[in-house]
Amino acid sequence: MVNSCFSILIAWLNLILILGECRLVVEFLRHSTLHSCVPIFFQAFIFSIDFILLQFLKFLYVI
C-alpha cells in the first residue's frame, strides 16, 4: 500500500516537473529574442536544477 502511494506521488511530481519545464521552454522562447544573454544563462541554470531533481526522484523511485 505504501509503495503504491509512493509511486503515485512520484508520478505526480514527474508530471509537475514536466509541465514546469514546458512552461520554462515557452518563456525562454518568448524572451530569448527580446532580452540579453543573461536570461538564457538563468534558464539553463533552472533546467539543470530541474534535471538533477528529476534524476533524484527517479533514483528514489528505483529504491
CHARMM internal coordinates of N, CA and C (Angstrom, degrees):
IC EDIT
DIST 1 N 1 CA 1.4603
DIST 1 CA 1 C 1.5289
ANGL 1 N 1 CA 1 C 110.74
DIST 1 C 2 N 1.3288
ANGL 1 CA 1 C 2 N 115.94
DIHE 1 N 1 CA 1 C 2 N -45.96
DIST 2 N 2 CA 1.4637
ANGL 1 C 2 N 2 CA 119.66
DIHE 1 CA 1 C 2 N 2 CA -179.52
DIST 2 CA 2 C 1.5207
ANGL 2 N 2 CA 2 C 110.36
DIHE 1 C 2 N 2 CA 2 C -65.67
DIST 2 C 3 N 1.3426
ANGL 2 CA 2 C 3 N 116.50
DIHE 2 N 2 CA 2 C 3 N -39.50
DIST 3 N 3 CA 1.4597
ANGL 2 C 3 N 3 CA 119.93
DIHE 2 CA 2 C 3 N 3 CA -179.06
DIST 3 CA 3 C 1.5255
ANGL 3 N 3 CA 3 C 111.22
DIHE 2 C 3 N 3 CA 3 C -64.20
DIST 3 C 4 N 1.3399
ANGL 3 CA 3 C 4 N 117.94
DIHE 3 N 3 CA 3 C 4 N -40.48
DIST 4 N 4 CA 1.4650
ANGL 3 C 4 N 4 CA 120.21
DIHE 3 CA 3 C 4 N 4 CA 179.97
DIST 4 CA 4 C 1.5206
ANGL 4 N 4 CA 4 C 110.84
DIHE 3 C 4 N 4 CA 4 C -68.48
DIST 4 C 5 N 1.3163
ANGL 4 CA 4 C 5 N 117.50
DIHE 4 N 4 CA 4 C 5 N -39.28
DIST 5 N 5 CA 1.4709
ANGL 4 C 5 N 5 CA 120.08
DIHE 4 CA 4 C 5 N 5 CA 176.74
DIST 5 CA 5 C 1.5271
ANGL 5 N 5 CA 5 C 110.57
DIHE 4 C 5 N 5 CA 5 C -63.91
DIST 5 C 6 N 1.3252
ANGL 5 CA 5 C 6 N 115.85
DIHE 5 N 5 CA 5 C 6 N -39.35
DIST 6 N 6 CA 1.4589
ANGL 5 C 6 N 6 CA 119.90
DIHE 5 CA 5 C 6 N 6 CA 179.61
DIST 6 CA 6 C 1.5227
ANGL 6 N 6 CA 6 C 110.75
DIHE 5 C 6 N 6 CA 6 C -65.89
DIST 6 C 7 N 1.3328
ANGL 6 CA 6 C 7 N 117.24
DIHE 6 N 6 CA 6 C 7 N -40.24
DIST 7 N 7 CA 1.4624
ANGL 6 C 7 N 7 CA 119.89
DIHE 6 CA 6 C 7 N 7 CA 179.78
DIST 7 CA 7 C 1.5252
ANGL 7 N 7 CA 7 C 111.06
DIHE 6 C 7 N 7 CA 7 C -67.77
DIST 7 C 8 N 1.3365
ANGL 7 CA 7 C 8 N 117.59
DIHE 7 N 7 CA 7 C 8 N -35.09
DIST 8 N 8 CA 1.4664
ANGL 7 C 8 N 8 CA 120.34
DIHE 7 CA 7 C 8 N 8 CA 176.11
DIST 8 CA 8 C 1.5188
ANGL 8 N 8 CA 8 C 109.87
DIHE 7 C 8 N 8 CA 8 C -65.83
DIST 8 C 9 N 1.3246
ANGL 8 CA 8 C 9 N 116.95
DIHE 8 N 8 CA 8 C 9 N -41.38
DIST 9 N 9 CA 1.4667
ANGL 8 C 9 N 9 CA 120.85
DIHE 8 CA 8 C 9 N 9 CA 178.03
DIST 9 CA 9 C 1.5239
ANGL 9 N 9 CA 9 C 110.85
DIHE 8 C 9 N 9 CA 9 C -62.09
DIST 9 C 10 N 1.3236
ANGL 9 CA 9 C 10 N 117.54
DIHE 9 N 9 CA 9 C 10 N -43.80
DIST 10 N 10 CA 1.4662
ANGL 9 C 10 N 10 CA 121.14
DIHE 9 CA 9 C 10 N 10 CA 178.65
DIST 10 CA 10 C 1.5273
ANGL 10 N 10 CA 10 C 110.26
DIHE 9 C 10 N 10 CA 10 C -63.12
DIST 10 C 11 N 1.3229
ANGL 10 CA 10 C 11 N 117.31
DIHE 10 N 10 CA 10 C 11 N -40.28
DIST 11 N 11 CA 1.4614
ANGL 10 C 11 N 11 CA 120.08
DIHE 10 CA 10 C 11 N 11 CA 179.17
DIST 11 CA 11 C 1.5260
ANGL 11 N 11 CA 11 C 110.85
DIHE 10 C 11 N 11 CA 11 C -62.89
DIST 11 C 12 N 1.3242
ANGL 11 CA 11 C 12 N 117.65
DIHE 11 N 11 CA 11 C 12 N -41.85
DIST 12 N 12 CA 1.4637
ANGL 11 C 12 N 12 CA 120.31
DIHE 11 CA 11 C 12 N 12 CA 177.83
DIST 12 CA 12 C 1.5240
ANGL 12 N 12 CA 12 C 111.40
DIHE 11 C 12 N 12 CA 12 C -65.30
DIST 12 C 13 N 1.3274
ANGL 12 CA 12 C 13 N 117.07
DIHE 12 N 12 CA 12 C 13 N -41.19
DIST 13 N 13 CA 1.4652
ANGL 12 C 13 N 13 CA 119.62
DIHE 12 CA 12 C 13 N 13 CA 178.91
DIST 13 CA 13 C 1.5259
ANGL 13 N 13 CA 13 C 110.98
DIHE 12 C 13 N 13 CA 13 C -64.27
DIST 13 C 14 N 1.3341
ANGL 13 CA 13 C 14 N 117.11
DIHE 13 N 13 CA 13 C 14 N -39.43
DIST 14 N 14 CA 1.4648
ANGL 13 C 14 N 14 CA 120.01
DIHE 13 CA 13 C 14 N 14 CA 176.96
DIST 14 CA 14 C 1.5227
ANGL 14 N 14 CA 14 C 110.68
DIHE 13 C 14 N 14 CA 14 C -62.72
DIST 14 C 15 N 1.3319
ANGL 14 CA 14 C 15 N 116.73
DIHE 14 N 14 CA 14 C 15 N -41.54
DIST 15 N 15 CA 1.4592
ANGL 14 C 15 N 15 CA 120.44
DIHE 14 CA 14 C 15 N 15 CA 179.28
DIST 15 CA 15 C 1.5226
ANGL 15 N 15 CA 15 C 111.00
DIHE 14 C 15 N 15 CA 15 C -63.53
DIST 15 C 16 N 1.3295
ANGL 15 CA 15 C 16 N 116.53
DIHE 15 N 15 CA 15 C 16 N -42.22
DIST 16 N 16 CA 1.4677
ANGL 15 C 16 N 16 CA 120.54
DIHE 15 CA 15 C 16 N 16 CA 178.45
DIST 16 CA 16 C 1.5253
ANGL 16 N 16 CA 16 C 110.56
DIHE 15 C 16 N 16 CA 16 C -62.99
DIST 16 C 17 N 1.3461
ANGL 16 CA 16 C 17 N 116.87
DIHE 16 N 16 CA 16 C 17 N -41.89
DIST 17 N 17 CA 1.4590
ANGL 16 C 17 N 17 CA 120.10
DIHE 16 CA 16 C 17 N 17 CA 178.81
DIST 17 CA 17 C 1.5245
ANGL 17 N 17 CA 17 C 111.41
DIHE 16 C 17 N 17 CA 17 C -64.59
DIST 17 C 18 N 1.3423
ANGL 17 CA 17 C 18 N 116.77
DIHE 17 N 17 CA 17 C 18 N -41.67
DIST 18 N 18 CA 1.4634
ANGL 17 C 18 N 18 CA 119.82
DIHE 17 CA 17 C 18 N 18 CA -179.80
DIST 18 CA 18 C 1.5232
ANGL 18 N 18 CA 18 C 110.20
DIHE 17 C 18 N 18 CA 18 C -64.55
DIST 18 C 19 N 1.3366
ANGL 18 CA 18 C 19 N 117.12
DIHE 18 N 18 CA 18 C 19 N -44.22
DIST 19 N 19 CA 1.4593
ANGL 18 C 19 N 19 CA 120.05
DIHE 18 CA 18 C 19 N 19 CA 178.68
DIST 19 CA 19 C 1.5239
ANGL 19 N 19 CA 19 C 111.23
DIHE 18 C 19 N 19 CA 19 C -63.72
DIST 19 C 20 N 1.3194
ANGL 19 CA 19 C 20 N 116.16
DIHE 19 N 19 CA 19 C 20 N -38.50
DIST 20 N 20 CA 1.4636
ANGL 19 C 20 N 20 CA 119.74
DIHE 19 CA 19 C 20 N 20 CA 177.32
DIST 20 CA 20 C 1.5194
ANGL 20 N 20 CA 20 C 111.89
DIHE 19 C 20 N 20 CA 20 C -64.34
DIST 20 C 21 N 1.3377
ANGL 20 CA 20 C 21 N 116.96
DIHE 20 N 20 CA 20 C 21 N -39.44
DIST 21 N 21 CA 1.4621
ANGL 20 C 21 N 21 CA 119.86
DIHE 20 CA 20 C 21 N 21 CA 178.64
DIST 21 CA 21 C 1.5166
ANGL 21 N 21 CA 21 C 111.13
DIHE 20 C 21 N 21 CA 21 C -68.45
DIST 21 C 22 N 1.3343
ANGL 21 CA 21 C 22 N 117.77
DIHE 21 N 21 CA 21 C 22 N -36.58
DIST 22 N 22 CA 1.4658
ANGL 21 C 22 N 22 CA 119.91
DIHE 21 CA 21 C 22 N 22 CA 176.17
DIST 22 CA 22 C 1.5191
ANGL 22 N 22 CA 22 C 110.24
DIHE 21 C 22 N 22 CA 22 C -63.10
DIST 22 C 23 N 1.3321
ANGL 22 CA 22 C 23 N 116.65
DIHE 22 N 22 CA 22 C 23 N -40.81
DIST 23 N 23 CA 1.4645
ANGL 22 C 23 N 23 CA 120.12
DIHE 22 CA 22 C 23 N 23 CA 178.36
DIST 23 CA 23 C 1.5304
ANGL 23 N 23 CA 23 C 110.47
DIHE 22 C 23 N 23 CA 23 C -64.39
DIST 23 C 24 N 1.3401
ANGL 23 CA 23 C 24 N 116.33
DIHE 23 N 23 CA 23 C 24 N -39.55
DIST 24 N 24 CA 1.4597
ANGL 23 C 24 N 24 CA 119.85
DIHE 23 CA 23 C 24 N 24 CA 178.76
DIST 24 CA 24 C 1.5269
ANGL 24 N 24 CA 24 C 111.12
DIHE 23 C 24 N 24 CA 24 C -65.59
DIST 24 C 25 N 1.3353
ANGL 24 CA 24 C 25 N 117.15
DIHE 24 N 24 CA 24 C 25 N -37.27
DIST 25 N 25 CA 1.4596
ANGL 24 C 25 N 25 CA 119.65
DIHE 24 CA 24 C 25 N 25 CA 178.04
DIST 25 CA 25 C 1.5232
ANGL 25 N 25 CA 25 C 110.10
DIHE 24 C 25 N 25 CA 25 C -63.49
DIST 25 C 26 N 1.3365
ANGL 25 CA 25 C 26 N 116.53
DIHE 25 N 25 CA 25 C 26 N -43.17
DIST 26 N 26 CA 1.4685
ANGL 25 C 26 N 26 CA 119.91
DIHE 25 CA 25 C 26 N 26 CA 179.26
DIST 26 CA 26 C 1.5224
ANGL 26 N 26 CA 26 C 110.20
DIHE 25 C 26 N 26 CA 26 C -62.86
DIST 26 C 27 N 1.3326
ANGL 26 CA 26 C 27 N 116.83
DIHE 26 N 26 CA 26 C 27 N -45.51
DIST 27 N 27 CA 1.4632
ANGL 26 C 27 N 27 CA 119.86
DIHE 26 CA 26 C 27 N 27 CA 178.68
DIST 27 CA 27 C 1.5272
ANGL 27 N 27 CA 27 C 111.07
DIHE 26 C 27 N 27 CA 27 C -62.98
DIST 27 C 28 N 1.3200
ANGL 27 CA 27 C 28 N 115.91
DIHE 27 N 27 CA 27 C 28 N -39.80
DIST 28 N 28 CA 1.4595
ANGL 27 C 28 N 28 CA 120.34
DIHE 27 CA 27 C 28 N 28 CA 179.86
DIST 28 CA 28 C 1.5249
ANGL 28 N 28 CA 28 C 110.88
DIHE 27 C 28 N 28 CA 28 C -62.65
DIST 28 C 29 N 1.3356
ANGL 28 CA 28 C 29 N 116.84
DIHE 28 N 28 CA 28 C 29 N -45.83
DIST 29 N 29 CA 1.4581
ANGL 28 C 29 N 29 CA 119.92
DIHE 28 CA 28 C 29 N 29 CA -179.44
DIST 29 CA 29 C 1.5184
ANGL 29 N 29 CA 29 C 111.16
DIHE 28 C 29 N 29 CA 29 C -67.41
DIST 29 C 30 N 1.3143
ANGL 29 CA 29 C 30 N 117.00
DIHE 29 N 29 CA 29 C 30 N -32.87
DIST 30 N 30 CA 1.4564
ANGL 29 C 30 N 30 CA 120.20
DIHE 29 CA 29 C 30 N 30 CA -178.82
DIST 30 CA 30 C 1.5217
ANGL 30 N 30 CA 30 C 111.47
DIHE 29 C 30 N 30 CA 30 C -72.92
DIST 30 C 31 N 1.3360
ANGL 30 CA 30 C 31 N 116.68
DIHE 30 N 30 CA 30 C 31 N -37.04
DIST 31 N 31 CA 1.4693
ANGL 30 C 31 N 31 CA 119.91
DIHE 30 CA 30 C 31 N 31 CA -174.87
DIST 31 CA 31 C 1.5173
ANGL 31 N 31 CA 31 C 113.90
DIHE 30 C 31 N 31 CA 31 C -95.87
DIST 31 C 32 N 1.3264
ANGL 31 CA 31 C 32 N 118.18
DIHE 31 N 31 CA 31 C 32 N -16.53
DIST 32 N 32 CA 1.4558
ANGL 31 C 32 N 32 CA 119.10
DIHE 31 CA 31 C 32 N 32 CA -172.48
DIST 32 CA 32 C 1.5167
ANGL 32 N 32 CA 32 C 112.06
DIHE 31 C 32 N 32 CA 32 C -66.92
DIST 32 C 33 N 1.3371
ANGL 32 CA 32 C 33 N 117.89
DIHE 32 N 32 CA 32 C 33 N -29.91
DIST 33 N 33 CA 1.4597
ANGL 32 C 33 N 33 CA 119.69
DIHE 32 CA 32 C 33 N 33 CA -179.58
DIST 33 CA 33 C 1.5152
ANGL 33 N 33 CA 33 C 112.02
DIHE 32 C 33 N 33 CA 33 C -84.82
DIST 33 C 34 N 1.3404
ANGL 33 CA 33 C 34 N 117.58
DIHE 33 N 33 CA 33 C 34 N -10.45
DIST 34 N 34 CA 1.4597
ANGL 33 C 34 N 34 CA 120.23
DIHE 33 CA 33 C 34 N 34 CA -173.65
DIST 34 CA 34 C 1.5223
ANGL 34 N 34 CA 34 C 113.48
DIHE 33 C 34 N 34 CA 34 C -102.80
DIST 34 C 35 N 1.3142
ANGL 34 CA 34 C 35 N 117.15
DIHE 34 N 34 CA 34 C 35 N -25.36
DIST 35 N 35 CA 1.4650
ANGL 34 C 35 N 35 CA 120.86
DIHE 34 CA 34 C 35 N 35 CA -171.06
DIST 35 CA 35 C 1.5236
ANGL 35 N 35 CA 35 C 110.81
DIHE 34 C 35 N 35 CA 35 C -118.56
DIST 35 C 36 N 1.3186
ANGL 35 CA 35 C 36 N 114.62
DIHE 35 N 35 CA 35 C 36 N -176.86
DIST 36 N 36 CA 1.4615
ANGL 35 C 36 N 36 CA 120.22
DIHE 35 CA 35 C 36 N 36 CA 179.81
DIST 36 CA 36 C 1.5214
ANGL 36 N 36 CA 36 C 110.63
DIHE 35 C 36 N 36 CA 36 C -79.26
DIST 36 C 37 N 1.3120
ANGL 36 CA 36 C 37 N 116.46
DIHE 36 N 36 CA 36 C 37 N -168.06
DIST 37 N 37 CA 1.4633
ANGL 36 C 37 N 37 CA 121.38
DIHE 36 CA 36 C 37 N 37 CA -177.60
DIST 37 CA 37 C 1.5184
ANGL 37 N 37 CA 37 C 112.88
DIHE 36 C 37 N 37 CA 37 C -79.19
DIST 37 C 38 N 1.3189
ANGL 37 CA 37 C 38 N 118.58
DIHE 37 N 37 CA 37 C 38 N -11.29
DIST 38 N 38 CA 1.4615
ANGL 37 C 38 N 38 CA 120.43
DIHE 37 CA 37 C 38 N 38 CA -176.81
DIST 38 CA 38 C 1.5322
ANGL 38 N 38 CA 38 C 111.77
DIHE 37 C 38 N 38 CA 38 C -61.66
DIST 38 C 39 N 1.3567
ANGL 38 CA 38 C 39 N 120.04
DIHE 38 N 38 CA 38 C 39 N -46.08
DIST 39 N 39 CA 1.4654
ANGL 38 C 39 N 39 CA 118.02
DIHE 38 CA 38 C 39 N 39 CA 177.93
DIST 39 CA 39 C 1.5295
ANGL 39 N 39 CA 39 C 112.79
DIHE 38 C 39 N 39 CA 39 C -62.80
DIST 39 C 40 N 1.3248
ANGL 39 CA 39 C 40 N 117.51
DIHE 39 N 39 CA 39 C 40 N -29.17
DIST 40 N 40 CA 1.4658
ANGL 39 C 40 N 40 CA 120.06
DIHE 39 CA 39 C 40 N 40 CA 179.55
DIST 40 CA 40 C 1.5271
ANGL 40 N 40 CA 40 C 109.76
DIHE 39 C 40 N 40 CA 40 C -64.70
DIST 40 C 41 N 1.3323
ANGL 40 CA 40 C 41 N 117.03
DIHE 40 N 40 CA 40 C 41 N -44.88
DIST 41 N 41 CA 1.4612
ANGL 40 C 41 N 41 CA 120.00
DIHE 40 CA 40 C 41 N 41 CA 178.12
DIST 41 CA 41 C 1.5213
ANGL 41 N 41 CA 41 C 110.76
DIHE 40 C 41 N 41 CA 41 C -65.81
DIST 41 C 42 N 1.3268
ANGL 41 CA 41 C 42 N 116.68
DIHE 41 N 41 CA 41 C 42 N -37.20
DIST 42 N 42 CA 1.4647
ANGL 41 C 42 N 42 CA 120.37
DIHE 41 CA 41 C 42 N 42 CA 178.64
DIST 42 CA 42 C 1.5286
ANGL 42 N 42 CA 42 C 110.66
DIHE 41 C 42 N 42 CA 42 C -64.48
DIST 42 C 43 N 1.3451
ANGL 42 CA 42 C 43 N 116.60
DIHE 42 N 42 CA 42 C 43 N -42.56
DIST 43 N 43 CA 1.4631
ANGL 42 C 43 N 43 CA 120.11
DIHE 42 CA 42 C 43 N 43 CA 178.34
DIST 43 CA 43 C 1.5279
ANGL 43 N 43 CA 43 C 110.57
DIHE 42 C 43 N 43 CA 43 C -63.96
DIST 43 C 44 N 1.3239
ANGL 43 CA 43 C 44 N 117.07
DIHE 43 N 43 CA 43 C 44 N -40.97
DIST 44 N 44 CA 1.4655
ANGL 43 C 44 N 44 CA 119.74
DIHE 43 CA 43 C 44 N 44 CA 178.60
DIST 44 CA 44 C 1.5265
ANGL 44 N 44 CA 44 C 110.78
DIHE 43 C 44 N 44 CA 44 C -62.35
DIST 44 C 45 N 1.3318
ANGL 44 CA 44 C 45 N 116.63
DIHE 44 N 44 CA 44 C 45 N -37.54
DIST 45 N 45 CA 1.4561
ANGL 44 C 45 N 45 CA 121.12
DIHE 44 CA 44 C 45 N 45 CA 177.35
DIST 45 CA 45 C 1.5260
ANGL 45 N 45 CA 45 C 110.66
DIHE 44 C 45 N 45 CA 45 C -63.83
DIST 45 C 46 N 1.3391
ANGL 45 CA 45 C 46 N 117.09
DIHE 45 N 45 CA 45 C 46 N -43.91
DIST 46 N 46 CA 1.4642
ANGL 45 C 46 N 46 CA 121.07
DIHE 45 CA 45 C 46 N 46 CA 178.72
DIST 46 CA 46 C 1.5188
ANGL 46 N 46 CA 46 C 110.50
DIHE 45 C 46 N 46 CA 46 C -64.22
DIST 46 C 47 N 1.3383
ANGL 46 CA 46 C 47 N 116.55
DIHE 46 N 46 CA 46 C 47 N -41.85
DIST 47 N 47 CA 1.4622
ANGL 46 C 47 N 47 CA 119.61
DIHE 46 CA 46 C 47 N 47 CA 178.33
DIST 47 CA 47 C 1.5260
ANGL 47 N 47 CA 47 C 110.98
DIHE 46 C 47 N 47 CA 47 C -60.84
DIST 47 C 48 N 1.3212
ANGL 47 CA 47 C 48 N 117.64
DIHE 47 N 47 CA 47 C 48 N -40.60
DIST 48 N 48 CA 1.4655
ANGL 47 C 48 N 48 CA 119.38
DIHE 47 CA 47 C 48 N 48 CA -179.09
DIST 48 CA 48 C 1.5226
ANGL 48 N 48 CA 48 C 110.66
DIHE 47 C 48 N 48 CA 48 C -66.67
DIST 48 C 49 N 1.3298
ANGL 48 CA 48 C 49 N 117.43
DIHE 48 N 48 CA 48 C 49 N -38.45
DIST 49 N 49 CA 1.4708
ANGL 48 C 49 N 49 CA 120.00
DIHE 48 CA 48 C 49 N 49 CA 177.22
DIST 49 CA 49 C 1.5226
ANGL 49 N 49 CA 49 C 110.10
DIHE 48 C 49 N 49 CA 49 C -64.73
DIST 49 C 50 N 1.3428
ANGL 49 CA 49 C 50 N 117.18
DIHE 49 N 49 CA 49 C 50 N -44.04
DIST 50 N 50 CA 1.4611
ANGL 49 C 50 N 50 CA 120.41
DIHE 49 CA 49 C 50 N 50 CA 178.29
DIST 50 CA 50 C 1.5253
ANGL 50 N 50 CA 50 C 111.13
DIHE 49 C 50 N 50 CA 50 C -60.81
DIST 50 C 51 N 1.3210
ANGL 50 CA 50 C 51 N 116.62
DIHE 50 N 50 CA 50 C 51 N -41.83
DIST 51 N 51 CA 1.4653
ANGL 50 C 51 N 51 CA 120.11
DIHE 50 CA 50 C 51 N 51 CA -178.68
DIST 51 CA 51 C 1.5262
ANGL 51 N 51 CA 51 C 110.72
DIHE 50 C 51 N 51 CA 51 C -64.50
DIST 51 C 52 N 1.3408
ANGL 51 CA 51 C 52 N 116.56
DIHE 51 N 51 CA 51 C 52 N -43.89
DIST 52 N 52 CA 1.4576
ANGL 51 C 52 N 52 CA 120.54
DIHE 51 CA 51 C 52 N 52 CA 179.04
DIST 52 CA 52 C 1.5277
ANGL 52 N 52 CA 52 C 110.28
DIHE 51 C 52 N 52 CA 52 C -63.02
DIST 52 C 53 N 1.3390
ANGL 52 CA 52 C 53 N 116.86
DIHE 52 N 52 CA 52 C 53 N -42.27
DIST 53 N 53 CA 1.4593
ANGL 52 C 53 N 53 CA 120.39
DIHE 52 CA 52 C 53 N 53 CA 179.26
DIST 53 CA 53 C 1.5228
ANGL 53 N 53 CA 53 C 111.07
DIHE 52 C 53 N 53 CA 53 C -64.50
DIST 53 C 54 N 1.3145
ANGL 53 CA 53 C 54 N 116.81
DIHE 53 N 53 CA 53 C 54 N -40.53
DIST 54 N 54 CA 1.4627
ANGL 53 C 54 N 54 CA 120.45
DIHE 53 CA 53 C 54 N 54 CA 179.15
DIST 54 CA 54 C 1.5264
ANGL 54 N 54 CA 54 C 110.71
DIHE 53 C 54 N 54 CA 54 C -65.00
DIST 54 C 55 N 1.3262
ANGL 54 CA 54 C 55 N 117.74
DIHE 54 N 54 CA 54 C 55 N -42.00
DIST 55 N 55 CA 1.4599
ANGL 54 C 55 N 55 CA 120.57
DIHE 54 CA 54 C 55 N 55 CA 177.59
DIST 55 CA 55 C 1.5324
ANGL 55 N 55 CA 55 C 110.81
DIHE 54 C 55 N 55 CA 55 C -63.98
DIST 55 C 56 N 1.3285
ANGL 55 CA 55 C 56 N 116.43
DIHE 55 N 55 CA 55 C 56 N -37.59
DIST 56 N 56 CA 1.4616
ANGL 55 C 56 N 56 CA 120.09
DIHE 55 CA 55 C 56 N 56 CA 178.04
DIST 56 CA 56 C 1.5234
ANGL 56 N 56 CA 56 C 110.88
DIHE 55 C 56 N 56 CA 56 C -64.36
DIST 56 C 57 N 1.3435
ANGL 56 CA 56 C 57 N 116.95
DIHE 56 N 56 CA 56 C 57 N -41.86
DIST 57 N 57 CA 1.4557
ANGL 56 C 57 N 57 CA 120.25
DIHE 56 CA 56 C 57 N 57 CA 178.47
DIST 57 CA 57 C 1.5258
ANGL 57 N 57 CA 57 C 111.09
DIHE 56 C 57 N 57 CA 57 C -65.10
DIST 57 C 58 N 1.3304
ANGL 57 CA 57 C 58 N 117.03
DIHE 57 N 57 CA 57 C 58 N -38.47
DIST 58 N 58 CA 1.4624
ANGL 57 C 58 N 58 CA 119.59
DIHE 57 CA 57 C 58 N 58 CA 176.62
DIST 58 CA 58 C 1.5217
ANGL 58 N 58 CA 58 C 110.72
DIHE 57 C 58 N 58 CA 58 C -65.18
DIST 58 C 59 N 1.3278
ANGL 58 CA 58 C 59 N 117.05
DIHE 58 N 58 CA 58 C 59 N -36.96
DIST 59 N 59 CA 1.4676
ANGL 58 C 59 N 59 CA 121.37
DIHE 58 CA 58 C 59 N 59 CA 177.49
DIST 59 CA 59 C 1.5289
ANGL 59 N 59 CA 59 C 110.41
DIHE 58 C 59 N 59 CA 59 C -64.10
DIST 59 C 60 N 1.3347
ANGL 59 CA 59 C 60 N 116.53
DIHE 59 N 59 CA 59 C 60 N -41.99
DIST 60 N 60 CA 1.4580
ANGL 59 C 60 N 60 CA 120.21
DIHE 59 CA 59 C 60 N 60 CA 177.51
DIST 60 CA 60 C 1.5251
ANGL 60 N 60 CA 60 C 110.81
DIHE 59 C 60 N 60 CA 60 C -64.88
DIST 60 C 61 N 1.3206
ANGL 60 CA 60 C 61 N 115.83
DIHE 60 N 60 CA 60 C 61 N -36.41
DIST 61 N 61 CA 1.4620
ANGL 60 C 61 N 61 CA 119.67
DIHE 60 CA 60 C 61 N 61 CA -179.48
DIST 61 CA 61 C 1.5250
ANGL 61 N 61 CA 61 C 110.96
DIHE 60 C 61 N 61 CA 61 C -66.14
DIST 61 C 62 N 1.3309
ANGL 61 CA 61 C 62 N 116.62
DIHE 61 N 61 CA 61 C 62 N -36.58
DIST 62 N 62 CA 1.4651
ANGL 61 C 62 N 62 CA 120.12
DIHE 61 CA 61 C 62 N 62 CA 178.43
DIST 62 CA 62 C 1.5254
ANGL 62 N 62 CA 62 C 110.07
DIHE 61 C 62 N 62 CA 62 C -66.18
DIST 62 C 63 N 1.3306
ANGL 62 CA 62 C 63 N 116.71
DIHE 62 N 62 CA 62 C 63 N -40.12
DIST 63 N 63 CA 1.4690
ANGL 62 C 63 N 63 CA 120.43
DIHE 62 CA 62 C 63 N 63 CA 178.91
DIST 63 CA 63 C 1.5184
ANGL 63 N 63 CA 63 C 108.93
DIHE 62 C 63 N 63 CA 63 C -68.47
END
COOR INIT
IC SEED 1 N 1 CA 1 C
IC BUILD
